[in-house]
Amino acid sequence: MLEVRSVKSKILLQLLLFIMTVPYVLPLIQMVAGSLGGRGFANYKAVWDTGVVPTFFRNSAIISGGVILLVYVFSMTAGFGFSKLHIFGKEVYFWLILVALTLPEVILLTPLFVTFQKLRMYNTFFSVIFPQTALQMPFTILLTRNFLDGVPDELMEAARIDGANTFQLFVSIIIPLTKPIASAVIVLTLINSWNAYLLPLLFLQSPAKQTVTLLPQFFQGEFTNDQTKILAAAVMTAIPEIAAYLCMQKNFEKGMSAGALK
Amino acid sequence: MNDRAAPMKLKRTNGLIWILPAFLFLVIIIYYSMFFTFNLSTMEWDGLSPDQTRVGLANFAKLFRDKVFWKCLQNTVVYFVITFVIQNSLGFIFAAILHTDVKLATLHKCLIFIPTILAPATMAPVFRLLYSPQGILQSFFNWAHIPITVDWLSRPNTALYVLMSVAIWEFTGMSFILYYAAMSQIDMEMLEAARIDGAGNLRTLWSMVLPNCRGTTVSMAMLGVIGALKTFDIPYLITTGGPMHATEFLGTYIYRQGIRQSHLGYAAAISVMLLVLAVAGAYLTNRANKGGGKHA
């Protein structure tokens, strides 16, 4: 994009890049440095010895898994229906789904709080999985429909002639075809549900049910504001996420950027 | 599914059953909650007592006289404008540099992108420390003998800017990735031609590359407007809206009024305003996009 010929300008550009990146690394350095303050690695041991870290991770995994499964099934079936099948008043349904795209989750708090308590769903995984799914689904349906709109109908008509019914066609043609968009949908849903804070904060009361985003808060109570251990917990939460990103860089970048493009 | 023995055109197969599960799920959770909120916004209720008092539009009348509500809107606008400009400028410059032949490009790419995948909830304690007199910024100023005290989070006139810096830190990676992808589509011969005509790097970036990334800029604007209105995690976790509502946003104010102080009717009225603004914001940016003519 840029034209750099001389050695001097090449070095300057490299230096500029380096200086611009420093602020992005600084908080990570602060995180690690802070977590080693006071008693050093003993902070990590103290956090680990509480025994709750694996529980919080397991809970996050269960919730994210549930959300991903529901979002995937709903997006693929609805994306297929909207893109390829005849539905009376199709665009009205689609528009009603799109309105939900702009919905801030804080609006759901009171209605769902009152309702979940009545239904005895409060403090269950479902109380987070269901609203999360509803919040993410409008966008992933949009993504899937747009993707399938770009796939020619002839592929499906051919299967039709071979006598496949709609369900067989969905399983044998649509599911394999949508793999590229499915991986973006899955990664996007994973990041959003793994990082979600507000719904777990309000709907999951017992530490046995809470997620990794609530770990700092939990340790604030546990260690009466000992920052070093709270940061050690933050590092332990961040490492698996960074590792997952580094292993699947392309998928993460595609998923996140799918989140910004219509 | 209306299957018959004879093969039938796909477009004529009734697909209602395929969209119904997703649609009903959404109606039960989202539209139910919206209806509940609209209803609640005309009431006074503390969430516990059995009697809910109908107060008509009194909550909205109160809202328009509420200084904190206007402060939230002001914060949202300032926050959107500043983070949008800085975050996208940085993302654009990073993308341009990394599209040039530089060393350690992948490393830099990862370092810029990592913040977007980390939860604000995980990073909040880190930022509270970083922007405190115990943090490494303060150590640096002490070391360099610069007489600055890092107490920006506790001061009403600086706290909002600290939060913006956190948001920019978090989302530059997203702007970067999108501009990077958009730049891969640009015809290099066109740039070459501009260079032969004597255009320098800055000139080329400004009048050729940036206009070609217009689609990305518009997407980021739409996402930014909705994102600024939805802002909750960063202010709630780092400053809880303080000091003195200096970092209050609609989301944190709804939480404060509804969950903390049990003014559920009033919180619902703010929620209705938030919803109206979010839909209007999305509609207007979308229209601005379509009105602008050229699509990139």
Chai-1 contact restraints between the chains, C-beta under 6 A:
chainA,res_idxA,chainB,res_idxB,connection_type,confidence,min_distance_angstrom,max_distance_angstrom,comment,restraint_id
A,M1,B,A96,contact,1.0,0.0,6.0,A-B,restraint_1
A,M1,B,H99,contact,1.0,0.0,6.0,A-B,restraint_2
A,M1,B,T100,contact,1.0,0.0,6.0,A-B,restraint_3
A,M1,B,M183,contact,1.0,0.0,6.0,A-B,restraint_4
A,L2,B,A96,contact,1.0,0.0,6.0,A-B,restraint_5
A,L2,B,T100,contact,1.0,0.0,6.0,A-B,restraint_6
A,L2,B,N201,contact,1.0,0.0,6.0,A-B,restraint_7
A,E3,B,N201,contact,1.0,0.0,6.0,A-B,restraint_8
A,Q14,B,V102,contact,1.0,0.0,6.0,A-B,restraint_9
A,L17,B,I97,contact,1.0,0.0,6.0,A-B,restraint_10
A,L17,B,V102,contact,1.0,0.0,6.0,A-B,restraint_11
A,L17,B,H108,contact,1.0,0.0,6.0,A-B,restraint_12
A,T21,B,H108,contact,1.0,0.0,6.0,A-B,restraint_13
A,T21,B,L111,contact,1.0,0.0,6.0,A-B,restraint_14
A,Y24,B,L111,contact,1.0,0.0,6.0,A-B,restraint_15
A,Y24,B,I112,contact,1.0,0.0,6.0,A-B,restraint_16
A,V25,B,L111,contact,1.0,0.0,6.0,A-B,restraint_17
A,P27,B,V126,contact,1.0,0.0,6.0,A-B,restraint_18
A,P27,B,L130,contact,1.0,0.0,6.0,A-B,restraint_19
A,Q30,B,V126,contact,1.0,0.0,6.0,A-B,restraint_20
A,Q30,B,L130,contact,1.0,0.0,6.0,A-B,restraint_21
A,Q30,B,I136,contact,1.0,0.0,6.0,A-B,restraint_22
A,M31,B,V126,contact,1.0,0.0,6.0,A-B,restraint_23
A,G34,B,L129,contact,1.0,0.0,6.0,A-B,restraint_24
A,F74,B,A22,contact,1.0,0.0,6.0,A-B,restraint_25
A,T77,B,W18,contact,1.0,0.0,6.0,A-B,restraint_26
A,A78,B,I19,contact,1.0,0.0,6.0,A-B,restraint_27
A,A78,B,A22,contact,1.0,0.0,6.0,A-B,restraint_28
A,F80,B,W18,contact,1.0,0.0,6.0,A-B,restraint_29
A,G81,B,G15,contact,1.0,0.0,6.0,A-B,restraint_30
A,G81,B,W18,contact,1.0,0.0,6.0,A-B,restraint_31
A,G81,B,I19,contact,1.0,0.0,6.0,A-B,restraint_32
A,K84,B,L10,contact,1.0,0.0,6.0,A-B,restraint_33
A,L85,B,T13,contact,1.0,0.0,6.0,A-B,restraint_34
A,L85,B,G15,contact,1.0,0.0,6.0,A-B,restraint_35
A,H86,B,K11,contact,1.0,0.0,6.0,A-B,restraint_36
A,H86,B,R12,contact,1.0,0.0,6.0,A-B,restraint_37
A,H86,B,N14,contact,1.0,0.0,6.0,A-B,restraint_38
A,H86,B,G15,contact,1.0,0.0,6.0,A-B,restraint_39
A,I87,B,G15,contact,1.0,0.0,6.0,A-B,restraint_40
A,I87,B,L16,contact,1.0,0.0,6.0,A-B,restraint_41
A,Y93,B,F23,contact,1.0,0.0,6.0,A-B,restraint_42
A,A100,B,L26,contact,1.0,0.0,6.0,A-B,restraint_43
A,A100,B,I30,contact,1.0,0.0,6.0,A-B,restraint_44
A,T102,B,I226,contact,1.0,0.0,6.0,A-B,restraint_45
A,T102,B,A278,contact,1.0,0.0,6.0,A-B,restraint_46
A,T102,B,V279,contact,1.0,0.0,6.0,A-B,restraint_47
A,T102,B,A282,contact,1.0,0.0,6.0,A-B,restraint_48
A,P104,B,K230,contact,1.0,0.0,6.0,A-B,restraint_49
A,P104,B,L274,contact,1.0,0.0,6.0,A-B,restraint_50
A,V106,B,F232,contact,1.0,0.0,6.0,A-B,restraint_51
A,V106,B,G251,contact,1.0,0.0,6.0,A-B,restraint_52
A,V106,B,I254,contact,1.0,0.0,6.0,A-B,restraint_53
A,I107,B,T37,contact,1.0,0.0,6.0,A-B,restraint_54
A,I107,B,S271,contact,1.0,0.0,6.0,A-B,restraint_55
A,L108,B,S33,contact,1.0,0.0,6.0,A-B,restraint_56
A,T110,B,G258,contact,1.0,0.0,6.0,A-B,restraint_57
A,T110,B,L264,contact,1.0,0.0,6.0,A-B,restraint_58
A,P111,B,S33,contact,1.0,0.0,6.0,A-B,restraint_59
A,P111,B,F36,contact,1.0,0.0,6.0,A-B,restraint_60
A,P131,B,I29,contact,1.0,0.0,6.0,A-B,restraint_61
A,A134,B,L26,contact,1.0,0.0,6.0,A-B,restraint_62
A,A134,B,I29,contact,1.0,0.0,6.0,A-B,restraint_63
A,A134,B,I30,contact,1.0,0.0,6.0,A-B,restraint_64
A,M156,B,L10,contact,1.0,0.0,6.0,A-B,restraint_65
A,R160,B,P7,contact,1.0,0.0,6.0,A-B,restraint_66
A,I161,B,P7,contact,1.0,0.0,6.0,A-B,restraint_67
A,N165,B,D3,contact,1.0,0.0,6.0,A-B,restraint_68
A,T166,B,M1,contact,1.0,0.0,6.0,A-B,restraint_69
A,T166,B,T13,contact,1.0,0.0,6.0,A-B,restraint_70
A,I191,B,I117,contact,1.0,0.0,6.0,A-B,restraint_71
A,N195,B,A119,contact,1.0,0.0,6.0,A-B,restraint_72
A,Y197,B,A121,contact,1.0,0.0,6.0,A-B,restraint_73
A,Y197,B,D233,contact,1.0,0.0,6.0,A-B,restraint_74
A,L198,B,F232,contact,1.0,0.0,6.0,A-B,restraint_75
A,T213,B,A119,contact,1.0,0.0,6.0,A-B,restraint_76
A,T213,B,A121,contact,1.0,0.0,6.0,A-B,restraint_77
A,P216,B,P125,contact,1.0,0.0,6.0,A-B,restraint_78
A,I230,B,P125,contact,1.0,0.0,6.0,A-B,restraint_79
A,A234,B,T122,contact,1.0,0.0,6.0,A-B,restraint_80
A,A234,B,P125,contact,1.0,0.0,6.0,A-B,restraint_81
A,T237,B,T122,contact,1.0,0.0,6.0,A-B,restraint_82
A,A238,B,L118,contact,1.0,0.0,6.0,A-B,restraint_83
A,A238,B,T122,contact,1.0,0.0,6.0,A-B,restraint_84
A,E241,B,I117,contact,1.0,0.0,6.0,A-B,restraint_85
A,I242,B,I114,contact,1.0,0.0,6.0,A-B,restraint_86
A,Y245,B,I117,contact,1.0,0.0,6.0,A-B,restraint_87
A,E253,B,I177,contact,1.0,0.0,6.0,A-B,restraint_88
A,M256,B,T116,contact,1.0,0.0,6.0,A-B,restraint_89
A,M256,B,M174,contact,1.0,0.0,6.0,A-B,restraint_90
A,S257,B,I177,contact,1.0,0.0,6.0,A-B,restraint_91
A,S257,B,L178,contact,1.0,0.0,6.0,A-B,restraint_92
A,A260,B,M174,contact,1.0,0.0,6.0,A-B,restraint_93
A,A260,B,L178,contact,1.0,0.0,6.0,A-B,restraint_94
A,A260,B,S219,contact,1.0,0.0,6.0,A-B,restraint_95
A,A260,B,L223,contact,1.0,0.0,6.0,A-B,restraint_96
A,L261,B,S219,contact,1.0,0.0,6.0,A-B,restraint_97
